[in-house]
Amino acid sequence: VPADAARRAPTAAAGSAGTEAVAVCELRALARHATDARARGQPLAVATVVDTAGSAYRRPGARMLVARDGVAHGVVSGGWLESELRERARLT
């Protein structure tokens, strides 16, 4: 998995081989992180982009895993939202 795969927003047209390959790499990485967190007994929350309006860094389907300890994997907004999600995961 490329080191920056979770930070890159797919830019190719939906359904293209490049976009699908990035999505598969991201899902595999998130699955590995979820498995590791489960083995440590760490509860997880999953944030998923379901819709966007106007300009958006990530498209619907982008995901982020957040553990109660604040460790996160994946990107949903490329900005302030990740901090908010970490804080909410910590409080639940």
N, C-alpha and C positions, 0 to 999 in steps of 0.2 A: 504494500500500500504506500503510495507516495506520501511523504511526510506532511505535505500541505493539502492533501486530498479533502480533508474535512473543512478547510477554509476556502476552497475554491467554489465559486458559484458556477453551476453549469451554464454555459453561454450558447451552446449549440441548440438547434431547434429540437423541440420535444420529440422523443422517440429516436433520436440519432444514436449511433453506436457509441460515440464519445460521451454523450450525456449519460447513457445507460451504464457505461463502464465506470464512470465516476460515482454514480448512485450505488452501484453494486459494491465498489470499494468502500464507500462510506458506510453502507449497511453492515458489511463484514467487520469493519473496525468497531462499530457500535456494538455488534453482537459479541465480539471479543471482550470489550470493556464491560458489558453487562454480565458476562460469564464470570469475569474476574471479581466484579463487585458482589455478585451472588455468593461466590466462594468465600469472600471476606465477611459475609453477612450484612453487607451495606445496602440499605433500601435505596431504590432509584426512582426517579421521576423521568418521564419522557416528554419532551416538548416537541410538537410537530407544527410546522407552518401549514395552515390549511387554506389560507387565502391572503392575498396582498392587494394593496391599492397603490396606484402611482408607481414611483420608483422603489424598487426593493432589492436588497443585496442578495437574498435567497428566494427561491421559488417554492410554491406549495410542494410539500413532501420532504423538505429539509427537516432534519431531526437533531435533537441534542439530548444526551443523557446527563442527568444531574444527580449526584449522590447527596445524601444528607450532610456529608462532611464538606460539601461545596466543590468536590472534584467533578469537572464536567468534560464531556467529549462531544465534539460536533459543534456546529454553529447554526443559529437560526436567523440572526439579524446582522451580525458583524458590528454590533454596537452596544448600546445600553441594555438591551433586553437580556443578554446573557447574565449580567450582574443581578438583575431583578430575579431571574429564574434561580440563580444560586441562593439568593436570600430566601426566596419562598421555599426551596427544598430544605434549607437549614431549619426553617420554622415548622415544618410539618413532620 
